[in-house]
Amino acid sequence: MAENEVTPPPAPARRPLPLPAVAALIVLVVAGCALLGYAAFSAQAGEAAAGASPTPTLTASPPAVTAVPTFIPSETPTATETATTTPTETVTPSPTVNATPSRTPTATKKKSAGGAPAATPTASQTQPPSSASGGGGHGVVGQLSLCNPKSSYAAKSDTFQGERICVNELITNTTDQPISYGVLGVAAENISGGASGFQTSWRGDLSVPAHGNGPTGGGWQDGLYLGVGTYSLTLSICHSDVNTCLDSGGDWETLTSGIVVNVVNWTP
């Protein structure tokens, strides 16, 4: 070796790192990377959240429900049938004519072409105001009377209704049982030779109670309008049903004797 050659110092010997130190280093590196990644993700998420605007969501609200009262039916009382007494006689009077104020005829004289006065009807003797009770064949008796007895009454004509001949009617049941009938009225027989007539006072499903009066529990008043003539008025009853009686049939009975009335021409 040369005298002036310098010898370099020997290199220091390298010693390997211990394993615990290596492991700790690796853990630190991994933890640092994780923290960096989390920080970057959080920052990105925050930016995204800041840039996005919230969108309102429509939520249907339930409709308001109004409570409706519930009808609870109550028990309906049951009608109790009450027995009623039905009258045995339910009738409607059906006089064929209406009452009008009566007019008293006044006898007048008319001159004939030859100058002699024409004959005028003479007033006959006034008849008794009532007839005797008659009938009885079926247990019913009757009475008929004039309301205003007169010597004569004014006749009806084409221009004049005539004078109302007012009569009172009464029938009586002499038996212990009700007696039914269909028609009650006044027959006007023209005994002077003219047309006769009949005034229907009552018709229907009629009856007279035992030992009772009729046709309405008492007497009845009616009126007739007749043409010129002399008439015999009688109270008549039909003991059959009303349809048979009105068909000119049935069981008819005259309850009274006749009341004679004179009906004459009259000029107001």
Secondary structure, 3 states (H helix, E strand, C coil): CCCCCCCCCCCCCCCCCCHHHHHHHHHHHHHHHHHHHHHHHHHHHHHHHHHCCCCCCCCCCCCCCCCCCCCCCCCCCCCCCCCCCCCCCCCCCCCCCCCCCCCCCCCCCCECCCCCECCCCCCCCCCCCECCEEECCCCEEEEEEECCCCCCEECCCCCCCCCCEEEEEEEEECCCCCEEEEEEEEEEEECCCCCCEEEEEEEEEEEECCCCEECCCCCEEEEECCCCEEEEEEEEEECCCHHHHHCCCCCEEECECCEEEEEECCCC
